[in-house]
């Protein structure tokens, strides 16, 4: 190990501190009620399973109400509704706990700066920071893209290079929230009231980077779609560039107590 260190062959590994691990576990705990809520909402197809086929749309409401008056079916519907309400209450409670924990966290300035970027709302920014940490540990945006698994696989055959789908290496949670955020760039670029509120109090450098990303990625989304690319491929491409802009914003925002 000493010889490898002297030769510069060792790669430094980022180890989160106890506070960072605690916030990360809290954010990850939110995934369970989120999945429960998503699964419970699928149960809302219950009325459709009992929709009479012989009635028109105008008589549908009366027919469904009559069907639900059956005792057993009413209990089933009540259980479905209670499952949805319980998941929503638990999710809301965890959202409040995450917001409270982040407010006193050393990485709070970084979370606030990331929210200047379109498609990176509070939960997206928090998830990205808890999973990736300080992006300044990456020397370039390309390193961050590769770490997230958002770069294509490469197969070498002699001098021929064949590129395939993305590697999906690295942190899957951070990659997922970026891809979810990339969907918002399918609309034309505009400064919404909510985005203005998120950028209030941030430095001009951060806001300039965010607006540059907004204009570029919205135009790139439309351009790739016009070229006939599949929407999933376009979204991943936008997510990859989002990571680069988040890296740039991370160079401008410093955590509390950073030296």
Helices and strands as residue ranges (DSSP letters): H 2-7, H 18-41, G 42-45, H 46-49, H 60-68, H 71-103, H 108-114, H 122-132, G 135-137, H 141-148, E 152-157, E 160-166, H 172-182, G 183-186, H 193-199, H 204-226, H 231-252
